[in-house]
Amino acid sequence: MTRDADPLRYLAPVTPRLSGLRPVRGEGVHLFDGEGTRWTDFTSGIGVVNTGHAHPRVVAAVRAQAERLLFAQIGVATSPLAGELAERLVALLPGGLDRVFFTNSGAEATEAAVKLSRHATGRPNVVVFQGSFHGRTHLTMAMTTSKTVYRHRYPNLAGGIVVAPFPHAFRWGMTEEAAVDFALAELDVLLKGQTAPDETAAFVIEPVLGEGGYLPAPRRFLEGLRARADATGALLVIDEVQTGFGRTGRMWCCEHHGVRPDVLIMAKGLGSGLPISAVAAREETMARWEPGTHGGTYGGGSTLPLAAALATIDVMQGERLPANAAARGAQLIAGLRELQARDPGIGDVRGLGLMVGVEFVDRDGRPDAARAKAAQRACLGERLLLLTCGTFENVIRWIPPLVVSDERIDDALAVFARALAATAPAGAAGGGEGD
Ligand SMILES: Cc1ncc(COP(=O)(O)O)c(C=O)c1O
């Protein structure tokens, strides 16, 4: 093999790449390239490595399992690990959810939740919310409205999906109360005009809009959805693919609000990097999903993700990671709000736990994607990995691993302060001293 050619050129160009980093090792919040150069990963691989990169307990569990058994197809000969993991999850899940279906990715779990909802209710339609991201398979693409790029030139989107407003108080220039009232009123219009209650199988909601802009759903909005689900017999499906596993300062985001899901979807943080996702529901709901009408080769059968997930739960509980996420998230938001006070380009700082968004606006209050990208690039220049999000791509999102220390949060805030100073429009205050 010639050494001058980069083998990465064989990868499909459909995946854009944020950085030139080629990591060969990870430890906690850090990634290292082949030369041993250290980067700080405040993306957690898009919200996956909540326990940090290569947590020793997760690695040990995977290594031990690899020496025993790699695969036992769940429908042929079920690994005891599948039952063990389901039992551990049931003990953690809210709202009496006591049955678990395993699959591999967030999108597959979302698809499964929709198929379950349709079977359990005998109804065809699903309500999603403007700005949501639920995945990129054919069905979940139709449920995703965070950006047009995810649906661009893929004709014949799956049917039966209706989009209702998500209360975006900041964008709408409203108080949260007014935004919730408006969004719920529009949902009632939709239930009159587009999908009759007896044709509505589910409301599917991210409790913090993720890819759509890191926007927490207000409690009263979630309560409003719960009330409408109860009144119509539709299921309330909470997509905790990104918010689950301690990310928002509780094991599950919906616990902040005491809103009971009928179906909960989890993925990302569950396997600490090994692909595994799950759908949880109550026994009576799952009992309506006729045997054989859904399934897959790998879900619940690939034992390394199962072992990784069991170790992940041990780490979450043993190291009290949700509590650390709450404390470090409060520190991060306070630091970002100090920067906001000195920089008129930061329109909003918001979030829950370690799921925090910084929204950039121009002098007229319009979305400023160019500044968000420039600040992100400046951070990359100091080897701090941060992602953007939002329909207008003008939000920088902060999702460090939940093992992050207060020192590393302070370091990242100092890098961000320098990035703000370096990217402030001419004549604007902003940026501050740097550190
Ligand atoms: C809330 C939410 N749902 C679903 C998905 C899809 O997950 P996956 O990329 O594993 O298919 C994502 C991915 O970012 C997500 O954030």
The ligand as an SDF file (V2000), in Angstrom:
LIG
                    3D

 16 16  0  0  0  0  0  0  0  0999 V2000
  -33.5130   12.5670   19.4360 C   0  0  0  0  0  0  0  0  0  0  0  0
  -32.9260   11.6400   18.4100 C   0  0  0  0  0  0  0  0  0  0  0  0
  -33.6870   10.6560   17.9140 N   0  0  0  0  0  0  0  0  0  0  0  0
  -33.2120    9.7860   17.0040 C   0  0  0  0  0  0  0  0  0  0  0  0
  -31.9120    9.9000   16.5320 C   0  0  0  0  0  0  0  0  0  0  0  0
  -31.4140    8.9260   15.5080 C   0  0  0  0  0  0  0  0  0  0  0  0
  -30.4150    8.1150   16.0780 O   0  0  0  0  0  0  0  0  0  0  0  0
  -29.3800    7.3220   15.1400 P   0  0  0  0  0  0  0  0  0  0  0  0
  -28.4740    8.3410   14.5390 O   0  0  0  0  0  0  0  0  0  0  0  0
  -28.6650    6.4020   16.1090 O   0  0  0  0  0  0  0  0  0  0  0  0
  -30.1620    6.5820   14.1470 O   0  0  0  0  0  0  0  0  0  0  0  0
  -31.0810   10.9060   17.0230 C   0  0  0  0  0  0  0  0  0  0  0  0
  -29.7020   11.0600   16.5290 C   0  0  0  0  0  0  0  0  0  0  0  0
  -29.0460   12.0600   16.7090 O   0  0  0  0  0  0  0  0  0  0  0  0
  -31.5970   11.8050   17.9910 C   0  0  0  0  0  0  0  0  0  0  0  0
  -30.8470   12.8000   18.4880 O   0  0  0  0  0  0  0  0  0  0  0  0
  1  2  1  0
  2  3  1  0
  2 15  2  0
  3  4  2  0
  4  5  1  0
  5  6  1  0
  5 12  2  0
  6  7  1  0
  7  8  1  0
  8  9  2  0
  8 10  1  0
  8 11  1  0
 12 13  1  0
 12 15  1  0
 13 14  2  0
 15 16  1  0
M  END
$$$$
